[in-house]
Amino acid sequence: MRFLRLPKDRIVWLLLLVSLILYLADYFLFPRAEEIGFGFMSNVAFLPVYVLFVTLMIERVLKEREREAMIKKLNMVIGIFFSEVGSPLLRDLHDFYPDGEELSKKLRVTVRWREEDYRAAREFLKDHEIRPDSRSGDLVALRTFLSERKGVMLSLMENPNLLEHDSFTDLLWAVFHLIEELQARRALTGLPASDMDHLSGDIKRAHTYLLMEWLSYMAHLQKDYPYLFSLAVRMNPMNPEAHAEVT
C-alpha cells in the first residue's frame, strides 16, 4: 500500500531500477548477453501491442461499468418521474381522447408481455396518429396538476445523467412546454377554435413522448424489478379498470 502512495515519477524510476537489477542479476548468473539482448528486444517490440490490448480492454470494462451505473441511476430518476408525474398524467391525458378505447387496448401491459409485445406497441404508436382534443378534457384540472408537479420536474432536470438520455429529456421539455402554454392563458374557457387546436397539438406532443417512455420504463421494470412491475401492471394508467388489489 505504501508503494502505491508514492509519487508516480518515483514509482517509474523504482520499477526501472528493479528491472535493471534483475537484468544484471541474470547476466552475472547466466552470462549470455546475446540471449538477454534478444529477449529484451522481443519484449520491447511486443510492449506497444501489450499496452494497446490492456488499455483497450480495461477502458472498455470501465466504460461498461460506468454505463451500467449511469443507467441504473437514470432509471431511478425515471421511476420517480412516473411515480410522481408520469402515471397520473397518463390517466389525465386519456380523458382528452373522444375515443381512446383502441389506444387503451394496445397499451394495456400485462405480466404476459414479452419483448415482441413492447415492440408491437411502439410500432403502433409510430404508425397510428393519436388525436387528442383539448375540448374533451378538463384543462383547468390538468393545469392545476402540472403546476403542482413542476417543482418535481425541475429537480429531475438538475440530474446530470439526463444528458445521456435524449428521449427522456425531450419528454420533460414537451411537458414543460405544455405547462407553460396552460399557465400563459388567463382563462382556459371560451378560447377560440384555433387556440384549442393549438393546445391539442401540445397535448399530443407531450402524450406521445410520455407513452413511448412509459413503455420503455415498463419493460425495464419487468426485466429488473418484477415486484415493482407487478404493482405497475395492476395500476396501469392505460387500463380504466386498474386497481392495486390482487385478485
N, C-alpha and C positions, 0 to 999 in steps of 0.2 A: 504493500500500500504506500509506503514511503517513496518507493521508486516512482510510482505514478504521480506523486505530488511534486516531483522535481520539474524545473522549467524545461520546456520542450528542447531547447538547444543543448542543454546538459544531457538530456536523455539520448539525443542523437549522437553526441560525442562519446558518451559512455558505451553505447552499442557498437560504434565503430572501433573503440578501443578493445572491447571484448572480442570482436571479430578478428582484429589484428593479432591479439594474444593467441587465439585459437589457431590461426593460420601459422603463426610462428611455432607453436607447440607441435603442430602437425609436421612442419618442416624439420624440426630438430629430432622428433621421434621417428619419422619416416622420411629421410632426406630424398624426396622425389619432387624436385622443383617443377619438372615438366607436367607431371600429373596434377600437382596443386594448381599450377597456372591454367591448365586445361579445364579443370573443374571450376576454377574461379570465373573464367571467361564464359563457360557454359551457363553458370548461374547468373552472371550479369546479362547475358543475351536473353535468358528467359525472364528476367526480372520485369521488363515492361509488360509482357503478357500476363505475368502473375499479378502485377499491380492492377492492370486493366480488369482482369477477371474478378479479383477480390473486390475492387472498388465498385464495379457494376453490380455484383451480387449483393454486397452489403447495402448499397444505395437503394436497390430495388426492394430489399426486405424492409429497410427503414421506411421507405415511402409507402409501402403497402400497409405497414403497421400504423403509420401516421394517417393514412387514408381511412383505415378501419376505425380508428379512434375518432376522427373527424365526423365520419358518417354516423357513428353511434351518438355523438353529442348532437349532431344535427337532427337525427330522428327524435331525440328527446325534445328539442325545440319544436319540431313539427307536431309532436304529440301534445305539447302544451297548447299550441295554437288550436288544434282540433278540439281539445277538451274545453277550452275557454271560448273560442270563437267559431271555428270551422263547422263543427257538427250542428250547433244551434242555428248557425247561418244557413246551412243547407236546408234545414227544416223550414226556416222562414222564407227562403227564396222559392221553395217549392210552391208556395201559395200564389206566386206570380205567373203560374202557367195555367192557362184556361183548361188544358187537358194534359196533365203531366203523368197520366197513367202509364204510357209506354216508357217514358224515362224512368219512372219508378220501378217498373218490372225489369228493365235491362240492367239496372244498377242495384238490385236487391241482393247484395252479397250474402252468401250462406257459408256454413262451415265446410260444405262440399266443394266449394270453388277451388279450381286449380289455375295454373298459370294461363292456360288457354282461355279460361273464362274471363280473367282480367284483360287479356289481350283483345278478346272479342268486345268487351265493354269499352275499351279505349277506342277501338275501331268504330264502334257505334257513335261515340261522341265526335270523332273526327268526320264521319260521313253524314251524320244526322245534324241538321241545323236546328239547334234549340231556339225557340222563340218565346221568350218571356214577354209579358205585357204588364207594364208598370201600373195599369189601371186595375189589375185583378187583385193585387195585394194591398197590404196596409203600409204605405210609405212612411207614415209618421212613426209607427212601431219599429219599422226597420231602421230609421234614422236614430231613434232612441237607443235601440240595442247596439248599433255600431258605434255610437258616440260613447256609450258606457265601456265598450271594449277597446277603444282607441289607445288607451294607456298600455294595455297588454301588448298590442301590436307594435307600439313604439319601442317597448322594452325588447321585443323579439328582434327588431331591426338593428339593435345595438350589438347583436351577436355577430362577431366577425366570420363565423363559419358559414353564415348565409351567403357570403360572396361566392362560395363554391357551389351553390345550388341555384342556378339561374331560374328554373321554372317556379320554385317556391318564392323567390324574390319577385318574379313577375306577378304571382298571385297576390302578394302583400301590396304591391303597387296598385293593382287593379281594385282591391278592396279599399285602399286608402282613397283612391280617386272617387269611388262610389260614395264614401263618407263625405268627401269634400263637396261633391255635387249635391247631395241631400242637405248638407248644412248650409250651403250657399243660398238656398231659397228660403225666403221668409215664411212662406206657406207652401204646403205640398198639395193643396186642394185648389181647384179652379185653374189649373195650369193649361196652357194651350196644347193642342194635339201634337204639335211639332216638338214641344218640350217633353211631353210624356213619352214620345217615341225615342227622344234622346236618352231619357232615363232608362228606357227599356234596353237600349244598347249598352249602357253602363252596367246594368244588372246582368245582361248576357255575358259580357266580358269577364266579370268577376266570377259568375257562376261556372263558366266553362273551365277557367283555371282551377277553381275550387274543386270541381268534380274530378279532374284529372289527377290532382294532387291527393285527393281523398282515396282514389283507387290505389295509388302507389303506397299510401300510408297503410291501407287495409292489407295489402299484400305483404308489406313488411311485418305487420303485427302477426299475421297468420304464420309467417316463417319463423320469426324470432321470439314472439311473446304470445303463445297460444291462449294464456289466461286473459290477457288484455283483449285479444281478438274475440274471445267468446263474448265478453261484455259489449264490445263494439258491434258485433253482429246482432246481439239482442236489442241494442239501442240504435240500430241502423236508421239514420235520418231519412233515407230514401224509402223506408217502409212505414206507412202511416199507422200500421198496427203494432209497431215495435213496443216492447216493454222489457224492463230489466229482469222480471221474474222468470225463473227457469221452469218451463213446463214440459 
